[in-house]
Amino acid sequence: MSSNIRITRICQFCSEEFTAKTTKTKFCSLKCSSKNYKLITRHKTIDVSNQETERIRLLDFEAVKKRDYLSINNCVQFFGISRRTLYRMIERKDVETVKLGRRKFVSTKSIEALFAVNEAAAVKPAAEPQILDLNECCTITQAQQLYGVSQTGLYLILKKYNIRKYISGKFTYVQKKDLDIYLKRIGDE
């Protein structure tokens, strides 16, 4: 027994208008119905695969977190940094390593300490600006003349001993008392 109903509908796959014989018809043809079925099946397969990958990644993350030492590959994947960056950190001795045979392993404690230092620096409140007495300071040029040091030599000393520089306008100031500790004045000799 066939239906005499004729309903104008829009295909859910190709969005074309068609005449349906039932109220439940969703597609204009068998071809559109098949394509829609394949599309849904493909999306389900991809979703299952992505969920499986994420589950494995989380298991690896938890397993890696419990270890005392990580291989270079695990460390690179775990922290999302390049191998070259990790090797630079090892060369600078920012992280501790252990060598077993030909393989290097990175200490997780040293990496956690690295992150703790960075977090502490980020959380540290901004220091109040110091009021600088210019009578107790001298510019870089004045310091060169006062102590008889070249500009390069002065900057090396400032860097080596972590002597603080203050920038005000176009001048860079250094406190005389800090320089006196490491340099002798020309007139004092």
ZIRA-V441375 format. One record per residue. N is the residue number from 0. RES is the residue in one small letter. NEAR is the number of other C-alpha atoms within 8 Angstrom. Layout:
n:N res:RES near:NEAR
n:N res:RES near:NEAR
This chain:
n:0 res:m near:2
n:1 res:s near:3
n:2 res:s near:6
n:3 res:n near:5
n:4 res:i near:7
n:5 res:r near:8
n:6 res:i near:9
n:7 res:t near:8
n:8 res:r near:9
n:9 res:i near:11
n:10 res:c near:12
n:11 res:q near:7
n:12 res:f near:9
n:13 res:c near:6
n:14 res:s near:7
n:15 res:e near:7
n:16 res:e near:9
n:17 res:f near:9
n:18 res:t near:9
n:19 res:a near:12
n:20 res:k near:10
n:21 res:t near:9
n:22 res:t near:6
n:23 res:k near:4
n:24 res:t near:8
n:25 res:k near:8
n:26 res:f near:11
n:27 res:c near:14
n:28 res:s near:6
n:29 res:l near:7
n:30 res:k near:6
n:31 res:c near:11
n:32 res:s near:11
n:33 res:s near:8
n:34 res:k near:9
n:35 res:n near:9
n:36 res:y near:8
n:37 res:k near:8
n:38 res:l near:8
n:39 res:i near:8
n:40 res:t near:8
n:41 res:r near:8
n:42 res:h near:8
n:43 res:k near:8
n:44 res:t near:8
n:45 res:i near:8
n:46 res:d near:8
n:47 res:v near:8
n:48 res:s near:8
n:49 res:n near:8
n:50 res:q near:8
n:51 res:e near:8
n:52 res:t near:8
n:53 res:e near:8
n:54 res:r near:8
n:55 res:i near:8
n:56 res:r near:8
n:57 res:l near:8
n:58 res:l near:8
n:59 res:d near:8
n:60 res:f near:9
n:61 res:e near:8
n:62 res:a near:8
n:63 res:v near:9
n:64 res:k near:6
n:65 res:k near:6
n:66 res:r near:8
n:67 res:d near:7
n:68 res:y near:8
n:69 res:l near:12
n:70 res:s near:10
n:71 res:i near:11
n:72 res:n near:7
n:73 res:n near:9
n:74 res:c near:10
n:75 res:v near:12
n:76 res:q near:8
n:77 res:f near:7
n:78 res:f near:6
n:79 res:g near:6
n:80 res:i near:8
n:81 res:s near:7
n:82 res:r near:9
n:83 res:r near:6
n:84 res:t near:8
n:85 res:l near:11
n:86 res:y near:8
n:87 res:r near:8
n:88 res:m near:10
n:89 res:i near:11
n:90 res:e near:7
n:91 res:r near:6
n:92 res:k near:7
n:93 res:d near:9
n:94 res:v near:11
n:95 res:e near:9
n:96 res:t near:9
n:97 res:v near:8
n:98 res:k near:8
n:99 res:l near:7
n:100 res:g near:4
n:101 res:r near:5
n:102 res:r near:7
n:103 res:k near:10
n:104 res:f near:12
n:105 res:v near:14
n:106 res:s near:13
n:107 res:t near:10
n:108 res:k near:7
n:109 res:s near:11
n:110 res:i near:9
n:111 res:e near:8
n:112 res:a near:8
n:113 res:l near:10
n:114 res:f near:8
n:115 res:a near:8
n:116 res:v near:8
n:117 res:n near:8
n:118 res:e near:8
n:119 res:a near:8
n:120 res:a near:7
n:121 res:a near:6
n:122 res:v near:6
n:123 res:k near:6
n:124 res:p near:4
n:125 res:a near:4
n:126 res:a near:4
n:127 res:e near:4
n:128 res:p near:4
n:129 res:q near:4
n:130 res:i near:4
n:131 res:l near:4
n:132 res:d near:6
n:133 res:l near:6
n:134 res:n near:5
n:135 res:e near:8
n:136 res:c near:10
n:137 res:c near:12
n:138 res:t near:10
n:139 res:i near:11
n:140 res:t near:7
n:141 res:q near:8
n:142 res:a near:12
n:143 res:q near:12
n:144 res:q near:8
n:145 res:l near:8
n:146 res:y near:10
n:147 res:g near:9
n:148 res:v near:9
n:149 res:s near:7
n:150 res:q near:9
n:151 res:t near:6
n:152 res:g near:8
n:153 res:l near:10
n:154 res:y near:8
n:155 res:l near:8
n:156 res:i near:9
n:157 res:l near:10
n:158 res:k near:8
n:159 res:k near:7
n:160 res:y near:6
n:161 res:n near:6
n:162 res:i near:11
n:163 res:r near:7
n:164 res:k near:8
n:165 res:y near:7
n:166 res:i near:8
n:167 res:s near:7
n:168 res:g near:4
n:169 res:k near:5
n:170 res:f near:8
n:171 res:t near:10
n:172 res:y near:12
n:173 res:v near:15
n:174 res:q near:11
n:175 res:k near:9
n:176 res:k near:7
n:177 res:d near:9
n:178 res:l near:10
n:179 res:d near:9
n:180 res:i near:7
n:181 res:y near:6
n:182 res:l near:7
n:183 res:k near:9
n:184 res:r near:10
n:185 res:i near:8
n:186 res:g near:4
n:187 res:d near:5
n:188 res:e near:5
